[in-house]
């Protein structure tokens, strides 16, 4: 895949949200859309960007927080190895994984 995500809080923990620590590989590009979850991420390492489907690019660097509140389809690109602390609501079950085959967006 294009990275690895450690899940600290999942649905069975009963908090109502998930907390993850996600490392995105340098040079990777992922087309994503979370149809079942809202997502907020905070960058603690590296740099990259989000590109929405209108072609608007939003840079990500240490200290950047972004929220996808409309189940937004987007590209996530890592210029360098990027580490994000992410919150998902409703919570992830914990066994989800991305399918980044390039044929369509990956979703949980």
ZAMARGU-4260 file (C-alpha; in steps of 0.2 Angstrom, whole numbers, plus 5000, padded with zeros to 4 digits):
<rodrens>
0) 5000/5000/5000 | 5004/5018/5001 | 5007/5019/5020 | 5002/5011/5036 | 4989/5016/5049
5) 4989/5011/5068 | 4972/5012/5075 | 4971/5017/5094 | 4953/5019/5096 | 4940/5009/5086
10) 4921/5006/5087 | 4923/4992/5100 | 4931/5005/5112 | 4914/5014/5113 | 4921/5032/5111
15) 4910/5037/5096 | 4925/5040/5085 | 4942/5033/5080 | 4959/5039/5082 | 4973/5033/5071
20) 4992/5037/5068 | 4995/5035/5049 | 5011/5036/5040 | 5010/5040/5021 | 5025/5034/5010
25) 5035/5048/5001 | 5030/5050/4983 | 5013/5041/4985 | 4997/5047/4978 | 4980/5039/4984
30) 4963/5043/4977 | 4951/5042/4993 | 4933/5045/4998 | 4926/5040/5014 | 4908/5037/5011
35) 4904/5031/5028 | 4915/5042/5039 | 4920/5060/5042 | 4938/5063/5043 | 4950/5076/5052
40) 4969/5074/5051 | 4983/5084/5059 | 5000/5083/5051 | 5015/5079/5064 | 5028/5075/5051
45) 5032/5078/5033 | 5023/5087/5019 | 5011/5084/5005 | 4995/5090/4998 | 4976/5086/4996
50) 4968/5090/4979 | 4949/5091/4978 | 4940/5086/4962 | 4939/5104/4957 | 4958/5104/4955
55) 4961/5115/4970 | 4977/5110/4980 | 4979/5112/4998 | 4997/5110/5005 | 5000/5100/5020
60) 5015/5103/5032 | 5018/5100/5050 | 5004/5109/5060 | 4991/5108/5046 | 4974/5102/5051
65) 4961/5097/5038 | 4944/5091/5039 | 4933/5082/5026 | 4916/5085/5031 | 4906/5081/5015
70) 4913/5063/5011 | 4924/5073/4999 | 4933/5063/4985 | 4951/5068/4985 | 4969/5064/4981
75) 4981/5063/4995 | 4999/5065/4990 | 5015/5064/5001 | 5030/5074/4995 | 5040/5067/5009
80) 5035/5053/5022 | 5020/5061/5030 | 5013/5056/5047 | 4995/5061/5051 | 4985/5059/5067
85) 4967/5056/5061 | 4950/5056/5069 | 4935/5046/5060 | 4917/5048/5065 | 4908/5036/5066
90) 4922/5026/5072 | 4931/5013/5061 | 4929/4995/5066 | 4948/4993/5065 | 4950/4980/5051
95) 4947/4992/5036 | 4960/4993/5022 | 4962/5003/5007 | 4961/4996/4989 | 4972/5007/4979
100) 4971/4998/4962 | 4969/5014/4953 | 4952/5010/4945 | 4942/5020/4958 | 4943/5029/4974
105) 4947/5019/4990 | 4934/5020/5004 | 4930/5013/5021
</rodrens>
